[in-house]
Each structure stands twice: as C-alpha cells, then as structure tokens.
Amino acid sequence: MDADGIGLSGAQETLLITLQAKAAESALPDSLLRDHFAADAMRRLGQAAQHLDVGHDMTIGIAMRAYLLDQWTRAFVTRHPDATVLHLGCGLDSRVFRVDPPDEVRWFDVDFPDVMTLRRTLYPDRANYTQIASSVTEAGWLAAIPDDAPAIVVAEGVLPYLAAEDVYDLLRRLLERLPAGEVVFDGYSHLGIQLLRFNPAIRATGAALRWGIDDPRMLERQVPGLSLLEEVSDYDPSQIERMSAAARIAIQIFSVMPMLQRMGRLLRYRF
C-alpha cells in the first residue's frame, strides 16, 4: 500500500506519526510499550506509513505519553471493573489491546469513518469492543454510549486539533451523558501549540493545531463539573535517558522554567 492508498490528510494523517512512533519504540530492546500490534500494523501498511519524519526523540516522547495514559486507564478499570472506556480520536492506536481490560469492561473507539474502515483491516475484534465511525465533534454518536457505569474518557493527540469551543462543547456533552468518571488527555500551552506547528512530521501532514490550555484550572470554569486531579509535566528520568544528549539538555532547561515546563503535559480530571 502506498501513502495515497491510505487516503488520509491533515489531522487524520497525524495518526501515522503516533503509529510509527509506537511501532519503532516497541522494536527497541528496552521498549516501554512492547506494542506488537502497532508493529504489525506498520508492517502491513508498508511505505504508506513511513513517509513522515518521526525521529528518535519524538518516538520516545510519544511512547512515554502513551504509557502514562495507559496506566491511568488500567488503574481506572481496576477500580471500576464494570467501567466504560471511551477512546476519542483513537486513530490506529492499539490501546485496547495494550490495556487488555477484562471482558466486563465496555470499550468504545471513536474516529472518522475512513479511519475506522482502515482500523478494521488491521486489528482483530474482541469482547465488548465497539468501533464508532464519527467525528468526535458530532453529537449523535454519544447516544450509543451507556450511561449506567463510571467512564474514563481518553483523548491522546486529538484535542489540540479542535477549535476551543468544540473542545468545550464536546466535554460538556460527555459530562451530560456519563454519570461519573475521569477525562485524561495531553494538553499543550499556547506556546507549545506554536512550537508544535514547526514539527517536521506535523507540518508534512498539513494539520492545523488550534486549542491550547495554559492554566488547567481554566477548564474547570469552562466545563462545570470537571475537577483537576493531576497535571504531569515531569517524566521518568530513566526514559529521558533514552533520548539524545540535545533533548536531555533541553528537558533540563525546561524543567526550571515554569512557562516552558508547561508547554506539554498530561492532564487528568474527574467529573
């Protein structure tokens, strides 16, 4: 399959960045993710998924982000064995297989119809797993989500590509539908969004980055019912050691400057 054969562009094409990164990290001897599903998907897609410039440091960074979101998801379903997991803008991510929740957990992956069509050619089905073909900003798909159990909403690499009001409207609709739970996602400051626009891999897709969040408490005001639980901008030093010397120096500098430290972090809210 060639790149044109996938038929994705803009924000949708960025799913190839994260897929390539997770597959490449999983091929390393000291892999954090050990995501053989991503590696197999990359192999099957061939050259179609290899035209974007995802370097080693970005690969490690994406793996660290995914690993922490996986950990938060596992912890939630451990506390709530009957939970609902809602994975927004899932792309070609194999989180449902990495987390491997009990059969009692109901898991929903949501993304554009053409993305979901591609997913079905790459990944197997499993118990209580549902794929919903829709833009996350459409209102109708939420009617298919059960409202009788605690839910965790996972949004990795998707909210920054939405307009601010679309982010707030989406979160408000989720809180109206779901009884209780958590929302976890990667949030970038406005400075972080500006710098991401210069990332070669993202630039190659033509994707437009829109939503930034400087103060995590701001979201509590925009979406009543959300309460910040955790803000993570520091990562495991053993994982940072896997990066290049230049990246390690940059991270050390960022760590002592709050404005730079908050350029990119992971956020966890309860509702």
Helices and strands as residue ranges (DSSP letters): H 3-6, G 10-14, H 15-26, H 36-45, G 46-49, H 56-79, E 84-88, H 95-99, E 106-111, H 113-122, E 129-133, G 140-144, E 151-155, G 159-161, H 164-177, E 181-188, H 190-196, H 200-205, H 216-222, E 227-232, H 237-240, H 245-255, H 258-261, E 264-270
